[in-house]
């Protein structure tokens, strides 16, 4: 658990032109909500870097990644996506 963690802004904004378009986060959010088990199965290979040339995937590691995704609560996962994809308010 991370308390008071401040994730990096990954959304493309005027202040962060190298970020990702909101549509990317909408897709992640929809995939997580609609079919979370398939989302984590498909995410495992690129997330773990097994899509690199010459990389040898360990099925045990892939299965563990999937299991960790499935053990996590859906609300927390959706909240995390929201935190990475929304601009933070400037502090006053």
MOUR-V78483 format. One record per residue. RES is the residue in one letter. PSI is psi as a letter, one per 40 degrees, with the letter a starting at -180 (none if undefined). BURIAL is # if it has 24 or more other ideal C-beta (glycine too) atoms within 12 Angstrom, else .. D_CENTER is the distance of its C-alpha to the mean C-alpha in whole Angstrom. Layout:
# MOUR-V78483
res = [RES | RES]
psi = [PSI | PSI]
burial = [BURIAL | BURIAL]
d_center = [D_CENTER | D_CENTER]
This chain:
# MOUR-V78483
res = [X | X | X | X | X | X | X | X | X | X | X | X | X | X | X | X | X | X | X | X | X | X | X | X | X | X | X | X | X | X | X | X | X | X | X | X | X | X | X | X | X | X | X | X | X | X | X | X | X | X | X | X | X | X | X | X | X | X | X | X | X | X | X | X | X | X | X | X | X | X | X | X | X | X | X | X | X | X | X | X | X | X | X | X | X | X | X | X | X | X | X | X]
psi = [h | h | h | f | i | h | i | i | h | e | i | h | i | d | e | g | e | e | a | i | i | d | d | d | d | d | d | d | d | d | d | d | d | d | g | d | d | d | d | d | d | d | d | d | d | d | d | e | e | e | e | i | h | e | h | h | h | h | d | d | d | d | d | d | d | d | d | d | d | d | d | i | h | d | d | d | d | d | d | d | d | d | d | e | e | h | i | i | h | i | i | none]
burial = [. | . | . | . | . | . | . | . | # | # | # | . | . | . | . | . | . | . | . | . | . | . | . | . | # | . | . | # | # | . | . | # | . | . | . | # | . | . | # | # | . | . | # | # | . | . | . | # | . | . | . | . | . | . | . | . | . | . | . | . | . | # | . | . | # | # | . | . | # | . | . | . | . | . | . | . | # | # | . | # | # | # | . | # | # | . | . | . | . | . | . | .]
d_center = [16 | 16 | 18 | 18 | 16 | 15 | 12 | 12 | 13 | 10 | 12 | 16 | 19 | 22 | 21 | 18 | 19 | 17 | 14 | 12 | 14 | 13 | 13 | 10 | 8 | 11 | 11 | 7 | 9 | 12 | 11 | 9 | 13 | 15 | 14 | 12 | 14 | 14 | 10 | 10 | 13 | 12 | 9 | 11 | 13 | 12 | 9 | 12 | 14 | 17 | 17 | 19 | 23 | 25 | 22 | 23 | 20 | 21 | 21 | 21 | 18 | 16 | 17 | 16 | 13 | 13 | 15 | 13 | 10 | 13 | 15 | 13 | 14 | 12 | 13 | 12 | 8 | 9 | 11 | 8 | 6 | 10 | 10 | 8 | 10 | 14 | 16 | 18 | 22 | 24 | 26 | 30]
